[in-house]
Amino acid sequence: MAFLHLLEQLSPLERAVFLLRQVFDYDYGAIATMVQKSEDNCRQIVRRARQHLGARHALYHASREQQEAILHQFLRACQDGDMDGLLGLLANDIVIYADSGGKAPAVRHPICGTDRVAQHLLGVVRKVLEDFRFRVALINGQPGMIVYRNGVPAVLLTLEMLDGQIWEIDVIANPDKLQGVPALN
């Protein structure tokens, strides 16, 4: 999922050239023919795409302990309805992505920006806090949580952190993708 989000940051041409070269291992001559650009131009596009994708990863990555501390601060701020505390944890360009497969309630389009994300999170928590339980978990190497409704996994939520702030929240609410997640005991 993270790779797909990274690819969304590229223009359609950058994405096509990058994938053809990096994933499918086409030579630059074949790529140039497909996208109707010169080989040199395609090399430059791949170089720029790598730089663009690597820009976020060049920032400071939090240690596991820092990630856990930020996760617990995030949970406390959400549960307490602490808008200022939540805003302090979110990067200015934060984005929430959700995947419900059209089978569960979730946002249909990414939500961007600290104010909009914080308002959305606090609104959701106010509506569902009584009916849901959660467990902190490491999900695909990222700090996150499993949200349960009646003991059954309803949502996986992961937090991407850089420079001591949350810059991306990924929500999986598609029941088909939650089948392998253990139920709450």
N, C-alpha and C positions, 0 to 999 in steps of 0.2 A: 504494500500500500504506500509506503514511504517513497519507493522508487516512482510510482505513478504520480504522486504529488510533485516530486522533483521534476518529472517530465512536463507537467502542466506549466511549469515556469518558463519553458522554452517556447519559442514561436513555432508554428507548424513546420516551417522549413528546417529550422534547427533540430526539431524533434525527429523529423524524417531522416535527415542526414546522419544525426547522432546514432539513431537506432540501426540504420543500415550498416554503419561502420562498426559500432561498438557491440551490437548484439548479434547481427547477422553476418558480420565480418566480410562485407562486400569491399572490393577494392575501390579506390577513388574514381577510377575510370568508369566503372559501372554505375556508381552513385551519380557522377556528373551527368551521365546519359539520362538516368531516371528523373533527375530533378532539373535538367536543362540548365546546368551551371557548369563552370569550368572546374577542372580537378583542383586547381589552386584555391578557388573559391570554396569548394567543399572542404578542403583541409582547414581553411580558415574558419568555416562554420563549425566544424567539430572542435577546433581549439577554443573558440568562444563559448560553445556549449559546455565544454569541460570546465572552463573558468567560471561560467555562470552557476553551474551545479555545485562546484567546489567552494563557492564564496561563502555559503552558509556554514559549511563544515569547517572552515578555517577559524571560526570563532571558538571561544572557550567552551569546552564541554564540561558539564558538572560531573563530579565524582558520584559514585553510587550513594554515598551518605548524603551528599547535597541534594541529589534527586529525591531521595526518600523524605528529607526534611521539607523540600518544596512541595512534594505531593501531600504531605500531612498538613502543611499550611494551607494549601489549596482546598483540601477537604474541610478543614476547620472554617475557612472563610465562606465556603459554599453553605455549609450546615448552619452557620451563625448568621447568614445573610449579610456578611461584612463586605460591602461594596468596595470600600477603600482598601481593605486587606487584599481582596481579589485583584483589584486594579494594579496593586503593587507587584503582583506576581506575573502579570501578563505583559509580554512584549508588545510594543506598539503595533507591529504588523501581525499579531496573532490571527490564526484562522482555525475554525472548527470545520472538520469534514465529517460527514455522517454517511453510513451505508446501511440502509434498512431493506434494500431490495424491494421496496414498495410493500413490504409485509409487516412493518411495524412503524409506529410513529417516530419520525426523525426529521430534521431539517432537510429540505430537498436541495438546497444550494449552500455552498460554503458561507459561513458568517465570518466577517473580517473586522478587525479593529477592537481595541480594548473595551470601549464602552458597550458596543453591540454584543460582544462575546460575554462580558460580565453580566449584562442585563439578561441575556438569554439563559446563562447558567443559573443565575439566582431565580429566574422565573420558573425554570424546570424543577429546581430543587423544591421550591415552595409548593408546587403542584403534586409532587410524587414522594416527598420525604416520608410520609407515614406508611405508604404501601411497599416500600422497597428497603432492602438491606444490601450492604456492600461488603466486599472483601478486597483489601489491598493485595495486589499481585504484580509479579513481573511478567509482562506480556510481550512476547517477541523481543526481549531484551530491553524493553522500555518500562518505566514505572507506570502503573495504572491501577485500575480496579475492575472488578467484576460486580455488576449490579444485578441483584436477584429480585424477582417478584414471586412470592409464594414458594421460595426455595429453588426456583428454576432460573437459570441465567437469562437475563433480558437484554443486557448491554455490556459490551467490553469498552472500556475507555482507556486510552493511552495518552500520555503527555510527552511531547518532544520538548526538550529543554536545551537552551544555549544561553551563554552569558548570564546564568543564574535566573533566567526567566523562562516562562512557558511560551513557546512561539507557535505550537501547533497542538491541537487536541483532535484525536481521531476517535470516532464513535462507531462501533459496529453493533447494530441492532437487528440485523438480518437473522432471523431464527435458523435459517439453513446453515449459516456460518458459526452458530453457537452450539451446534449439536455435540461437539466433542468437549465442551466445557463442563466440568463436573458440577452437579447440583450442590446446593448448600446443605450441609448436614445439620 
